[in-house]
């Protein structure tokens, strides 16, 4: 009985592949059962049986965006008989609105390309039939949805189920044939300048690379040259503004309506640079990265105690002002997803060390794109350390409903005169403040800045005012 089902399944798969049906003698009861199984599997986007050594699976056209019911296959990037890996590009498709690439959700062999080039493929209808290793699909229980860009070449990608291929920033785009050629010639695809469509490495790129390189193709500890910037696109590209960018549109548009007072000063960083180099090694032993920020943040909180209006919020029509009890100091972060401003909560109660630990946590979450709303909500003051990237001055913009923000430039080594009039090596940093000029006057900002600057220039003095 079991073997009958097995052979029936094999037969049904062959039938499905549309090739050898005439050569297979089918038991009708088994056919009926397998057709039923096929219907269920097709609904899931997969036609397979886990009992077979190399089952055939049908990959249906996934949603390539906006649930387009049909697309035209503009180019197949694989051919029947090709061996593909999960994440390899299969074909280019074009809908009414956009072009997209469809990627393989399996490791296996392409048995059949169901739709011809220039023909129409239908959403959730068969696109490719694969032969996969026994148990390699892992997709039987999932409906295959949108086909995203290929996975990164990492251990994480290997464990990711096909329905959730991660967005990749690192995977090199190439067809299986090109990958095969690269492997044969021992060329690392990441070293090759892609000239193909959509930044894809094509065969000629590999050959050009081999012709122009003698060293890097052989294995060994050779540092690859930095990749050149992608060539400019031949066509304009329109994309919707979503996610963090959309939040930035709304927040900054609102901010732009507020009259803002700007104030800038130079800060002597000599003592803080020295203090940091003392503490940095110590803290790094405990796994805590220690930058200037924890001290700069704590100095803000100490100064806010004397200038509470800078830690206030105003309602949208600016009729009431709320003096906030907690110093929840936001830190603008440049993350892979865009600008985000998580805040260190209750800085007034935290030591510099505790602020460093919290900042490390926020930075790790930000870098992973995993900051929860609680970390970004309820900031009362903001800082932007644009100097971590570069620059001297900035014009920071308020993050409503808070009423003040500061931006730091890069700490620079400059010639300075000491108290004796002798030239010395000095570290300076510029700070640029912006405040809501509807509720805060310039003199208040200057006094706040002087107090903050005094703490930063004499970090030891902070001890006296810390609780
Ligand atoms: N001047 C000189 N060196 C600086 C510096 C500055 N202003 N700021 C940071 N550095 C150094 C740090 O000391 C650290 O040095 P080490 O490697 O020797 O330890 C290194 O640069 C990396 O620091 P970091 O960036 O990891 O940590 P940070 O606490 O200084 O800053 C953060 C954290 C999140 C503010 C920063 O990484 C960042 O994202 N800045 C960009 C903010 C931004 O985009 N602002 C614009 C907002 S408006 O669009």
Boltz pocket constraint, residues with backbone or C-beta under 6 A from the ligand:
constraints:
  - pocket:
      binder: B
      contacts: [[A, 290], [A, 291], [A, 292], [A, 293], [A, 294], [A, 331], [A, 332], [A, 333], [A, 334], [A, 335], [A, 339], [A, 359], [A, 363], [A, 384], [A, 385], [A, 386], [A, 387], [A, 388], [A, 389], [A, 408], [A, 409], [A, 410], [A, 411], [A, 412]]
      max_distance: 6.0
